[in-house]
Amino acid sequence: EEQGRFDEALWMHTKSKQLKQTVTPDSLHLASTFNNIGVVLFHRQEHEEALRMYEMAREMQQRLGPDTLDLAFTLNNIGELYLMARNQVTVADELFAEARGIIEAQAPESPEHGDVLRNIANVRKEEGRFDEAWELHRRARQLLETAVPDSPVLAKTLRDTADIL
């Protein structure tokens, strides 16, 4: 996926899903696979199908392991879809807030925390609340520079911060 080879990634995730459905049809591992397929579909601009995969992941995660980091990652992904593909800022904000609560409780110094802060900052920017957006981006940058200094998420955060200026 990181190389942009989405067709291959989709094929591999789909094969993984098929195997997991046979071996462990009701597991957090299968839910994670649904989320991963959603990510690939999102990058391919197949937003409705991505949302369907994300929702399948979320339903399983809420049933099998509520308040897990995997659920937070799925909520963050759904929020990104609502923000970027549907421009539904309020729905995205609610999803990001739920993801943030889980991540702050379990992994406050993680790169995923930086990513969700970046997404919330982008919501604040859309709302015209630029000072809050700036502060959230600053916090996201600090987390990401420490956790993953050479990551695409840090690059996105720097780009998004510059967009406020």
C-alpha positions as a Markdown table, in Angstrom:
| # | Residue | x | y | z |
|---|---|---|---|---|
| 1 | Glu | 0.0 | 0.0 | 0.0 |
| 2 | Glu | 2.8 | 2.5 | 0.9 |
| 3 | Gln | 4.2 | 2.0 | -2.6 |
| 4 | Gly | 0.9 | 2.8 | -4.2 |
| 5 | Arg | 0.4 | -0.8 | -5.5 |
| 6 | Phe | -3.2 | -0.9 | -4.5 |
| 7 | Asp | -4.4 | -3.7 | -6.8 |
| 8 | Glu | -1.8 | -6.1 | -5.3 |
| 9 | Ala | -2.5 | -4.9 | -1.8 |
| 10 | Leu | -6.3 | -5.4 | -2.3 |
| 11 | Trp | -5.7 | -8.9 | -3.7 |
| 12 | Met | -3.6 | -9.8 | -0.7 |
| 13 | His | -6.0 | -8.4 | 1.8 |
| 14 | Thr | -8.9 | -10.1 | 0.1 |
| 15 | Lys | -7.1 | -13.5 | 0.2 |
| 16 | Ser | -6.2 | -12.9 | 3.8 |
| 17 | Lys | -9.9 | -12.1 | 4.6 |
| 18 | Gln | -11.0 | -15.3 | 2.8 |
| 19 | Leu | -8.6 | -17.4 | 4.9 |
| 20 | Lys | -9.5 | -15.8 | 8.2 |
| 21 | Gln | -13.2 | -16.2 | 7.5 |
| 22 | Thr | -12.6 | -19.9 | 7.1 |
| 23 | Val | -10.3 | -20.3 | 10.2 |
| 24 | Thr | -11.5 | -17.6 | 12.6 |
| 25 | Pro | -14.8 | -16.2 | 11.2 |
| 26 | Asp | -15.5 | -13.9 | 14.2 |
| 27 | Ser | -12.2 | -12.4 | 15.3 |
| 28 | Leu | -10.5 | -9.1 | 15.8 |
| 29 | His | -7.9 | -10.2 | 13.2 |
| 30 | Leu | -10.7 | -10.5 | 10.6 |
| 31 | Ala | -12.0 | -7.1 | 11.6 |
| 32 | Ser | -8.6 | -5.6 | 11.1 |
| 33 | Thr | -8.5 | -7.2 | 7.6 |
| 34 | Phe | -11.8 | -5.5 | 6.8 |
| 35 | Asn | -10.3 | -2.2 | 7.9 |
| 36 | Asn | -7.2 | -2.8 | 5.8 |
| 37 | Ile | -9.3 | -3.5 | 2.7 |
| 38 | Gly | -11.2 | -0.3 | 3.4 |
| 39 | Val | -7.9 | 1.7 | 3.5 |
| 40 | Val | -7.0 | 0.3 | 0.0 |
| 41 | Leu | -10.4 | 1.0 | -1.4 |
| 42 | Phe | -10.3 | 4.5 | 0.0 |
| 43 | His | -7.0 | 5.2 | -1.8 |
| 44 | Arg | -8.6 | 3.8 | -5.0 |
| 45 | Gln | -11.4 | 6.4 | -4.6 |
| 46 | Glu | -13.9 | 3.5 | -4.1 |
| 47 | His | -15.5 | 5.3 | -1.1 |
| 48 | Glu | -18.8 | 3.5 | -0.8 |
| 49 | Glu | -17.1 | 0.1 | -0.7 |
| 50 | Ala | -14.4 | 1.4 | 1.6 |
| 51 | Leu | -17.1 | 2.6 | 4.0 |
| 52 | Arg | -18.8 | -0.8 | 3.8 |
| 53 | Met | -15.6 | -2.5 | 4.8 |
| 54 | Tyr | -14.9 | 0.0 | 7.6 |
| 55 | Glu | -18.4 | -0.5 | 9.0 |
| 56 | Met | -18.0 | -4.3 | 8.9 |
| 57 | Ala | -14.7 | -3.9 | 10.9 |
| 58 | Arg | -16.3 | -1.4 | 13.3 |
| 59 | Glu | -19.2 | -3.7 | 14.0 |
| 60 | Met | -17.0 | -6.7 | 14.8 |
| 61 | Gln | -14.6 | -4.6 | 16.8 |
| 62 | Gln | -17.3 | -3.1 | 19.0 |
| 63 | Arg | -18.8 | -6.5 | 19.6 |
| 64 | Leu | -15.5 | -8.3 | 20.2 |
| 65 | Gly | -13.2 | -5.8 | 21.8 |
| 66 | Pro | -14.8 | -2.4 | 22.5 |
| 67 | Asp | -12.3 | 0.4 | 23.2 |
| 68 | Thr | -9.4 | -1.4 | 21.5 |
| 69 | Leu | -6.8 | 0.5 | 19.5 |
| 70 | Asp | -8.0 | -1.4 | 16.4 |
| 71 | Leu | -11.4 | 0.2 | 16.9 |
| 72 | Ala | -9.8 | 3.6 | 17.3 |
| 73 | Phe | -7.9 | 3.1 | 14.0 |
| 74 | Thr | -11.1 | 2.1 | 12.2 |
| 75 | Leu | -13.0 | 5.1 | 13.6 |
| 76 | Asn | -10.2 | 7.4 | 12.5 |
| 77 | Asn | -10.4 | 5.9 | 9.0 |
| 78 | Ile | -14.2 | 6.3 | 8.8 |
| 79 | Gly | -13.8 | 9.9 | 10.0 |
| 80 | Glu | -11.3 | 10.6 | 7.2 |
| 81 | Leu | -13.7 | 9.3 | 4.7 |
| 82 | Tyr | -16.5 | 11.5 | 6.0 |
| 83 | Leu | -14.3 | 14.5 | 6.1 |
| 84 | Met | -12.4 | 14.1 | 2.8 |
| 85 | Ala | -14.8 | 12.3 | 0.5 |
| 86 | Arg | -18.2 | 13.5 | 1.8 |
| 87 | Asn | -17.3 | 16.8 | 3.5 |
| 88 | Gln | -19.5 | 15.8 | 6.5 |
| 89 | Val | -17.4 | 17.7 | 9.1 |
| 90 | Thr | -19.7 | 17.1 | 12.1 |
| 91 | Val | -19.9 | 13.3 | 11.6 |
| 92 | Ala | -16.1 | 13.2 | 11.1 |
| 93 | Asp | -15.5 | 15.2 | 14.2 |
| 94 | Glu | -17.6 | 12.8 | 16.3 |
| 95 | Leu | -15.7 | 9.8 | 15.0 |
| 96 | Phe | -12.3 | 11.5 | 15.6 |
| 97 | Ala | -13.3 | 12.4 | 19.1 |
| 98 | Glu | -14.2 | 8.8 | 19.9 |
| 99 | Ala | -11.0 | 7.5 | 18.4 |
| 100 | Arg | -9.0 | 10.1 | 20.3 |
| 101 | Gly | -10.5 | 9.1 | 23.6 |
| 102 | Ile | -9.5 | 5.5 | 23.1 |
| 103 | Ile | -6.0 | 6.3 | 21.9 |
| 104 | Glu | -5.3 | 8.8 | 24.6 |
| 105 | Ala | -6.3 | 6.2 | 27.2 |
| 106 | Gln | -4.2 | 3.4 | 25.7 |
| 107 | Ala | -1.4 | 4.9 | 23.6 |
| 108 | Pro | -1.0 | 8.6 | 24.1 |
| 109 | Glu | 2.5 | 8.8 | 22.6 |
| 110 | Ser | 1.7 | 6.7 | 19.5 |
| 111 | Pro | 1.9 | 7.9 | 15.9 |
| 112 | Glu | -1.8 | 7.1 | 15.7 |
| 113 | His | -2.5 | 9.7 | 18.3 |
| 114 | Gly | -0.7 | 12.2 | 16.1 |
| 115 | Asp | -2.7 | 11.2 | 13.1 |
| 116 | Val | -6.1 | 11.6 | 14.9 |
| 117 | Leu | -4.9 | 15.0 | 16.2 |
| 118 | Arg | -4.1 | 16.0 | 12.7 |
| 119 | Asn | -7.5 | 15.0 | 11.5 |
| 120 | Ile | -9.2 | 16.9 | 14.3 |
| 121 | Ala | -7.1 | 19.9 | 13.4 |
| 122 | Asn | -8.3 | 19.6 | 9.8 |
| 123 | Val | -11.9 | 19.7 | 11.1 |
| 124 | Arg | -11.2 | 22.8 | 13.2 |
| 125 | Lys | -9.7 | 24.4 | 10.0 |
| 126 | Glu | -12.9 | 23.6 | 8.1 |
| 127 | Glu | -14.9 | 25.2 | 10.9 |
| 128 | Gly | -12.7 | 28.3 | 10.7 |
| 129 | Arg | -11.2 | 27.8 | 14.1 |
| 130 | Phe | -7.6 | 28.4 | 13.0 |
| 131 | Asp | -6.0 | 28.9 | 16.4 |
| 132 | Glu | -7.3 | 25.5 | 17.6 |
| 133 | Ala | -6.3 | 23.9 | 14.4 |
| 134 | Trp | -2.8 | 25.3 | 14.7 |
| 135 | Glu | -2.4 | 24.1 | 18.3 |
| 136 | Leu | -3.6 | 20.6 | 17.4 |
| 137 | His | -1.2 | 20.4 | 14.4 |
| 138 | Arg | 1.6 | 21.5 | 16.7 |
| 139 | Arg | 0.8 | 18.7 | 19.2 |
| 140 | Ala | 0.5 | 16.2 | 16.3 |
| 141 | Arg | 3.8 | 17.3 | 14.9 |
| 142 | Gln | 5.5 | 16.9 | 18.3 |
| 143 | Leu | 4.2 | 13.3 | 18.7 |
| 144 | Leu | 5.0 | 12.3 | 15.1 |
| 145 | Glu | 8.5 | 13.9 | 15.1 |
| 146 | Thr | 9.3 | 11.8 | 18.2 |
| 147 | Ala | 7.6 | 8.5 | 17.2 |
| 148 | Val | 8.1 | 8.4 | 13.4 |
| 149 | Pro | 10.3 | 11.3 | 12.2 |
| 150 | Asp | 10.4 | 10.1 | 8.5 |
| 151 | Ser | 6.8 | 9.1 | 8.1 |
| 152 | Pro | 4.2 | 10.1 | 5.5 |
| 153 | Val | 1.8 | 11.1 | 8.3 |
| 154 | Leu | 4.3 | 13.6 | 9.5 |
| 155 | Ala | 4.6 | 15.0 | 6.0 |
| 156 | Lys | 0.8 | 15.3 | 5.8 |
| 157 | Thr | 0.8 | 17.1 | 9.1 |
| 158 | Leu | 3.4 | 19.6 | 7.9 |
| 159 | Arg | 1.4 | 20.1 | 4.7 |
| 160 | Asp | -1.8 | 20.6 | 6.6 |
| 161 | Thr | -0.2 | 23.0 | 9.1 |
| 162 | Ala | 1.2 | 25.1 | 6.2 |
| 163 | Asp | -2.4 | 25.2 | 4.7 |
| 164 | Ile | -3.5 | 27.2 | 7.8 |
| 165 | Leu | -0.9 | 29.9 | 7.2 |
